[in-house]
Amino acid sequence: MYKQAYYDEDFLINYKTGNDYYLDDACDDYPDYIKRDKLKLPDVRSVDVSRHFTRLSEMNYSVDLGMYPLGSCTMKYNPKYSDYIASMEDFNKHPLENEENIQGNLEIMYNLQEYLKTISGMDYSSLQPSAGAHGEFAGILIIRKYFEMKNELGKRNEIIIPDSAHGTNPASASMGGFTVIEIPSNSDGLVDINALKATVSEHTAAFMITNPNTLGIFDDNIKEISEIIHKNGSLLYYDGANLNAILGITTPGKMGFDIVHFNLHKTFATPHGGGGPGSGPVAVKSFLKEFLPVPIVTEDNNKYKLFYNLKNSIGKISSYYGSFLILLRAYSYIMKNGNNLRKNTERAVLNANYMSNGLSEYYKIPYKKLKKHEFVLSTENTGKKALDISKFILDYGIHSPTTYFPLIVKEAMMVEPTESVTKKDIDYYINVMVKALKADNETLKKSPVNTSITRIDELKAARDLILKW
Ligand SMILES: Cc1ncc(COP(=O)(O)O)c(C=O)c1O
């Protein structure tokens, strides 16, 4: 067997002397039908291999190829220094490695927990969850456990969510066993306070929102909302997906939130990870510490420890200690930026407003209030479909905005340029978006024509799945 041969001294000697021990002898135990006489490797030059894979890599769009202004998703450029650090051998430890030998990794996790606490204005954090939505789910389980310990779970079985919320919010709440109650937004796109007051009851476990919301508008009534919720004995949950709009300026803690999840890929420029293995840490006010997912990292006299013994923890929700190499990238991003995190936010907000201003002459931009890091535009009344515009701009090397979300805006396109783009990028984007609006409908319907995959049948793609493993 291969394993035996590998540890066999003869094998090592033969290996060093160039005898073909492994192929001739180590495979003896394999059945004949899986053995091959000859290896049929293609005879190609390395330059051809390199060109082939480079070409393949460009068939798909990525943050390395151009701007990616997906509203609500905050697709920043992923800095190469973070990738470089994450590829260093010393950080790539086996997850079962003895704690003594991974003190450096644990120190980084501990420091990141501390930074996230400061950034969010919360008291404790856990790095366990593997995506934003997973962080939401962890937060919901914390809410559940909190009321369970107070013997109120049977009564507090509802979570209120505004109609502008991201779909993962109601999904997480309902997966956590709560009934979701949706309330409408007011004419400014903000939480309708009267609707909130009328909905809050003895059954309310929590109110779950993101601020600024998915329209990019900061809800100035957040203090009043916090008061209404807390007076009722309920909890206030912050969906941290839009943290890029407030970094270094204010915190969910100051706004009165009790629980926050972070989407490290959005705010701290790590790869998204497609719902995991990304990272979506969760942070809480001190009265909720005992419910955090474990392990958390503790420090005592410069010794770092994976701590599992939280009294009423919701338990373990990821393997080992979370997505360490993603955490490391976020940590390096925070270390590298330092006080400039606030500048990044200011720049992201400025970019979004410069872009929305440039487009406002051509597209409808609903809700008059000032936008923060993102904005929503609509093709309503232009005679064009948002989907067609989104497809047209692909031919110009631009990724589509988030299309048909949020649901409260007809023909919606949600744009978030982030701080990673330049004025030149934004001007180009505006020009292409205007060009799209001026194109005839026949051209729009056929778009895109220059991408590796052209217009797909979206309905068939969603309904007629061919799953492959
Ligand atoms: C407002 C909001 N909340 C939650 C999520 C879910 O985050 P993730 O994609 O990390 O699971 C998103 C993702 O786009 C979002 O925009």
The ligand as a Tripos MOL2 file, in Angstrom:
@<TRIPOS>MOLECULE
LIG
   16    16     1     0     0
SMALL
NO_CHARGES

@<TRIPOS>ATOM
      1 C1        -28.3330   43.4520    4.1120 C.3       1 LIG1
      2 C2        -27.7570   42.0480    4.0560 C.ar      1 LIG1
      3 N1        -27.9060   41.2160    5.1020 N.ar      1 LIG1
      4 C3        -27.4020   39.9620    5.0870 C.ar      1 LIG1
      5 C4        -26.7080   39.4550    4.0120 C.ar      1 LIG1
      6 C5        -26.1930   38.0430    4.0350 C.3       1 LIG1
      7 O1        -24.7970   38.0010    4.0710 O.3       1 LIG1
      8 P1        -23.8880   36.8280    3.4760 P.3       1 LIG1
      9 O2        -23.9110   36.9830    2.0010 O.co2     1 LIG1
     10 O3        -22.5390   37.0480    4.0620 O.co2     1 LIG1
     11 O4        -24.4690   35.5230    3.9310 O.co2     1 LIG1
     12 C6        -26.5210   40.2750    2.9030 C.ar      1 LIG1
     13 C7        -25.8080   39.7510    1.7100 C.2       1 LIG1
     14 O5        -25.7310   40.2810    0.6750 O.2       1 LIG1
     15 C8        -27.0440   41.6100    2.9220 C.ar      1 LIG1
     16 O6        -26.8790   42.4370    1.8950 O.3       1 LIG1
@<TRIPOS>BOND
     1     1     2 1
     2     2     3 ar
     3     2    15 ar
     4     3     4 ar
     5     4     5 ar
     6     5     6 1
     7     5    12 ar
     8     6     7 1
     9     7     8 1
    10     8     9 2
    11     8    10 1
    12     8    11 1
    13    12    13 1
    14    12    15 ar
    15    13    14 2
    16    15    16 1
@<TRIPOS>SUBSTRUCTURE
     1 LIG1         1 GROUP 0 **** ****
